[in-house]
Amino acid sequence: MSAAHISIDSDAIRRDFPILSRTVYGKPLVYLDNAATSHKPRGVIRALSDYYEGYNSNVHRGVHALSMEATDRFEEARSAVARFINAESPDEIIWTRNATEAINLVAHSWPQGNIEPGGEIVTTEMEHHSNLVPWQKVAADRGARLRFLPIADDGTLDLSGVDSIINERTRLLTIVHSSNSLGTINPVKELAAKARAVGAAVMIDGAQSVPHMPVDVQDLDCDFLTLSGHKMLGPTGIGALYAKRDALETMEPFLRGGEMVLSVTLEGATWNELPMRFEAGTPNIADAIGLGAAVEYLEAIGMDRVRQHEVELTGYALERFAELEEIDVFGPRDLSLRGGVVSFYASDIHPHDLGTFLDRRGIAVRTGHHCTMPVMGRLGVPATARASFYIYNTEDEVDLLVDALKDALRYFGNGPR
Ligand SMILES: Cc1ncc(COP(=O)(O)O)c(C=O)c1O
């Protein structure tokens, strides 16, 4: 089927991703596991080899040519990430290993002086474990209370009680922008305004939004936003924390050692400028540079078009899934409230069996709880299968998925209800 109305040229984009030409069990790879990790275009892979082959060196320390070149590329990548999310300054971008580490950095360094016993941390029932488990520890350590915005039946947040959940005791609202297991895009700007109105800080988990839609931290008016490079065409092992300068200025360092200090005596130390104060030790230079290349690739396409492509593809997928009466699809039907994630469950077929069946057709989906066990509890299923889209996915691939699911339903004896 042709995809003429789709707003980006996925066929041309596909040629930039070497892995997409491989086969799996003799079938062309249909990669629908982008919420777990995305593939990397040639430009990103080349940025890594260029660094190692051409100017491998440590940053911020050398006066020699290679070190200065590495430092320039490394800092240009930081500027690219800052530009991409419209941070006021590259100094507000702290390199981390991934979104999880970025969240842990905030959970480690921000609560001191900001969350007192009896204070409340508001989050949602649809958080990835990485934006839940660290706050459970903070709440336990500080005598604070965790409060949750519940999930409504349609997979959006139930905001009927929001004005009592976000109240004068709230110290932090920490919320996922786009859910990895339901696909829901949350009204983070409106919720951030509510949190601000009661004097609370705001953190947004952007792991699934920054790769897929325009995100502007100044417009959202958040104090913190976290992202993972590997979900946005970049390498693994690199992520970032965006933090407002005012917040960073008050926070204790996360890790201590080289690079993050200004002066050291045997008795003590003073801290370096931002952002280095939060980047102890030799950073992940190559992968930061690779993430810079990924950002440039996405910018060249345009994030509005990335989003539009996923809206169209998800709309098409929901239409085709409607043919599969035996399969329940979760998450909102309104495409403006939904990212490119389709989580589904066929009663009587365990998602792992379904995933294995699809794999034999070369179709990669994720099965399991997607690190959102409370969401599975809310949906009343042990796990789901999840197809998640990106710029290189096509309507043809959705057709292959739906056709394979029809075969699976026949194979597992779970034909039409
Ligand atoms: C919504 C969300 N938040 C956070 C994370 C954690 O990302 P990472 O494992 O790269 O740290 C993920 C990963 O799947 C995610 O989907």
The ligand as an SDF file (V2000), in Angstrom:
LIG
                    3D

 16 16  0  0  0  0  0  0  0  0999 V2000
    8.9310    6.9230   29.7090 C   0  0  0  0  0  0  0  0  0  0  0  0
   10.3170    6.4350   30.0050 C   0  0  0  0  0  0  0  0  0  0  0  0
   11.0160    7.0020   30.9740 N   0  0  0  0  0  0  0  0  0  0  0  0
   12.2550    6.6180   31.2700 C   0  0  0  0  0  0  0  0  0  0  0  0
   12.8530    5.5930   30.5920 C   0  0  0  0  0  0  0  0  0  0  0  0
   14.2270    5.1800   30.9730 C   0  0  0  0  0  0  0  0  0  0  0  0
   15.1000    5.3200   29.8990 O   0  0  0  0  0  0  0  0  0  0  0  0
   16.5560    4.6800   30.0010 P   0  0  0  0  0  0  0  0  0  0  0  0
   16.3600    3.2090   30.2070 O   0  0  0  0  0  0  0  0  0  0  0  0
   17.1860    5.0040   28.6830 O   0  0  0  0  0  0  0  0  0  0  0  0
   17.2180    5.3250   31.1410 O   0  0  0  0  0  0  0  0  0  0  0  0
   12.1590    4.9420   29.5780 C   0  0  0  0  0  0  0  0  0  0  0  0
   12.7410    3.7930   28.8640 C   0  0  0  0  0  0  0  0  0  0  0  0
   12.0680    3.0050   28.2600 O   0  0  0  0  0  0  0  0  0  0  0  0
   10.8540    5.3850   29.2710 C   0  0  0  0  0  0  0  0  0  0  0  0
   10.1420    4.8130   28.3010 O   0  0  0  0  0  0  0  0  0  0  0  0
  1  2  1  0
  2  3  1  0
  2 15  2  0
  3  4  2  0
  4  5  1  0
  5  6  1  0
  5 12  2  0
  6  7  1  0
  7  8  1  0
  8  9  2  0
  8 10  1  0
  8 11  1  0
 12 13  1  0
 12 15  1  0
 13 14  2  0
 15 16  1  0
M  END
$$$$
